Amino acid sequence: MNLKNIALLFFSAFMFSFFGCKKEDNNSGNTTADDKIKDSAWSYAKDLYLWNKNLPSDFNARTYADPDAIMKALRPYSTESGFTDPVDRWSFAIKKNEWDDVSSGISGDFGLGIFFMSENDLRVSYVEPASPAATAGIERSWRIISVNNNTAVNTDDATVSRITNAVFNSSSTSFTFKKPDGTDVDIALTAKTYQDEPIILDSIYTNGGNKTGYFVYNSFLGNIGNIKTRLGDIFNTFSAAGVTDMVIDLRYNGGGYVELQNELANYLVPATGNNGVMLQEKFNDNYSALLDTTINYQKKGALDLSRIFFIITKNTASASELLINSLKPYMDVKLIGRASHGKPVGYFNIGVGDWYIFPVSFRSVNKNGEGNYFNGLQPDATVDDGLDKPWGDVNESCLASALYYINNGAFSRISSRAQQDIKLESSNSALDVKRFKGAVEERRRMW
């Protein structure tokens, strides 16, 4: 057993003892089971929360509806030097059975992602391969022109709310799509349970004598073993083909397990980075000596890249940003798209009754100590999401810009859009609200 696991076991035993005693202290005749869960959630949070020194001493957890409300009540206390507003947008809680589905990549919806391309142009952004939407033949780039026979499709707040409910909170919804060939098709979808596929596409492009590997990675959640096997297969194929450049599409990847980020980083880092510092996780003063962790690269595969291109958007978060930040000290990293979400912090699931709570508990920095990117990672080339093109289309604006740079040493497809951005970003954020955004350390067995 390594030193970190020993420390975690000690930490687990300490927390069990400490909070077990605390629950006994609060166990009065009129204390309900819900009260005990709320008390425990607060006890863990005030000890582990990254900004725990800012938490008020008179906080009354029992006045909140549930552990999720308690976790969200922590957020205003996340003051960070250099930032005017609180930085925590992520502390939350979820029922254990729901998290088991989310973390293993099991969904129960249509499998349809949607974003506005312009104020009145709503597009399919992605389709989960095993979902009802995929079975119906729907593809990225299709335009939605009617939802439940309502042809009002625009970025007005009321309209966005109606569409969000129809797409993400309904068991059945009817759509009219306009396909790329200009024809319309009516499709009714019924939600069902299916397994997510986080790696949507992998391809190799030959351009200007170079071979460029490209893959779309939509989440760091799912079956860890299966995803590692898939990554191994992809990188073996890239190596055998003689790939010299890499474009990784993280535009909709909200994060997930740090372990999977580590796996991918080890395939991407150049050979000179082997054994170098990948990242450091830093906890609050209560646990810095016990839990602060340094993870070093353990190079995998035969690819030895000197530069890499990432496609990012506001939906690129947490473990995705961690991957980018971890590689920056070792290679030429080019970012294409829009500023990322801005989540340089993480958490792990803590069992409290039939809930898991996730108070933000650690920050991550790279080899150079860089990591305070709460405003997001900024792109080298500001490029619009090419929602009018399918995955892997060489004319899709972001991929085209990367391929152009590889051939010409400069970016193309630089966006001139400005006035629409704030409204579109707000509407698209509402349409992305159900996708998980986080960097999670898998420590379930410790609790």
Phi, psi and omega in degrees: 000131183281170186300321182294319179295323176298316180298318180293322177296319176297316180299316179298315180297319179297314183295320179298315180294312185297311185279337173298316177296320184295320179296322178299319180300327183268003188274078176262171186298331182257019178271120181274169177298322178296321178300317181297320179296316179296318178299317180294318179301316179293320181299315176299314185297314184290345176267323188259337186305135185302325180253041188298333181294342180271350186288142182285148180283340184260019180296128181248098185296332185289347179279354182264154188294322185194176181301329178296317178296325178295314180297319180291334178287345176287329193305320182297347183266007183271063178282138184225134180304132179094356181233132183287316184264160173304144186262340182284118174240015196228336181307132185202176172220156184209148176298143186302318182294327177291317180295324178301322177288311182302312186291333179266004176077031177258123180241162179222064183214205180276342184076033187238122171259143182221144175213153175279133174271327172209182189304326183239020185232098181260127185240156169284120182271324176201161177227127177291131188300330183260012189269168174302324179298319178293318178301326179281355177087009180290143182228156171308143177094345178295141180266135178267118182248353177202139176232117185053044177068013177257116184271002175282103181231099183204180186270011173300142186303315181296321180292317179299318178298317179297316181292319179301315179296320182291325185271322189248344184238015183240151179275338176208141182210144177255142183229153163241125181248147168255119183277165181303335179276004176092352180276152177260148178218134177264129180223130174257129181248142174240129183295147174208168180273136180206167179265125177296151172240101187291333179262104189280323187202142167225136185215163173232130180246137173254116181215128180060029180085354178260152173249124184244124174274142181220132168212151182258119184238109191264350181193146172262022174254167179124194179285109188301315181297315180296319181293320177299319178297317180297317178299318178300317179297317181298314183286333172296319178295315179300316181296315181297330181277352180078036179298133180246344176226155183225134173239118179248124185264106180247023192298334180242015185272108181274004176108204183146224186284129176300327180301321179285326172300315179302317181300311181294319179301323181292333174282331187269330184297141176293162183302328180294343179271355181303131181075357176284167180291123174275307182200162173233135175256127185238124181263178178288176186298335179297327189232008182300317181293330185270322191241347176306135190226139171247126178251127180257152176294141170231089190309133177237150175075174186261351179295136179227081187273146174258343177214162181208148179245132174242135171264125186226159174215185176298342181270358177276115191220154163058251183301330176294315178292325177300317177302311181298311183296324182291331182273340186304321180290350189246345183204170179280107184257122179249132181248132184234132176130241181229164178304140182284180187295315179096065180226086180269028183226164182213183181203176173221156186282129181242120182285125176225104185060230179264020178244156160250132173255149182227071172286134176306126190235344180209154172250156180239139176227160180268190182306325183269008181078014182270138179173007185269047189267056179293342175269006179094157172279133187268137182286150170283331177227117178279112186226137179289147173297123182280069184293347179271006181233149177286166177303137174082359178290125184293348176264357175297134195305315184288313179296320179299322180294319178295314181296324178296318179298317181301324181274330191236353179075018178208160180271151171240179177061034178292133186285142173251001182288135180219308187296326183281343193303314185297314180293315180297319180298318179296315180294316181290330175296321177295325180284346182254008191296334185272351180279135181294138174231111181181159170246114188244131167270126181280100179231028185304321185290346181278351188244000000 
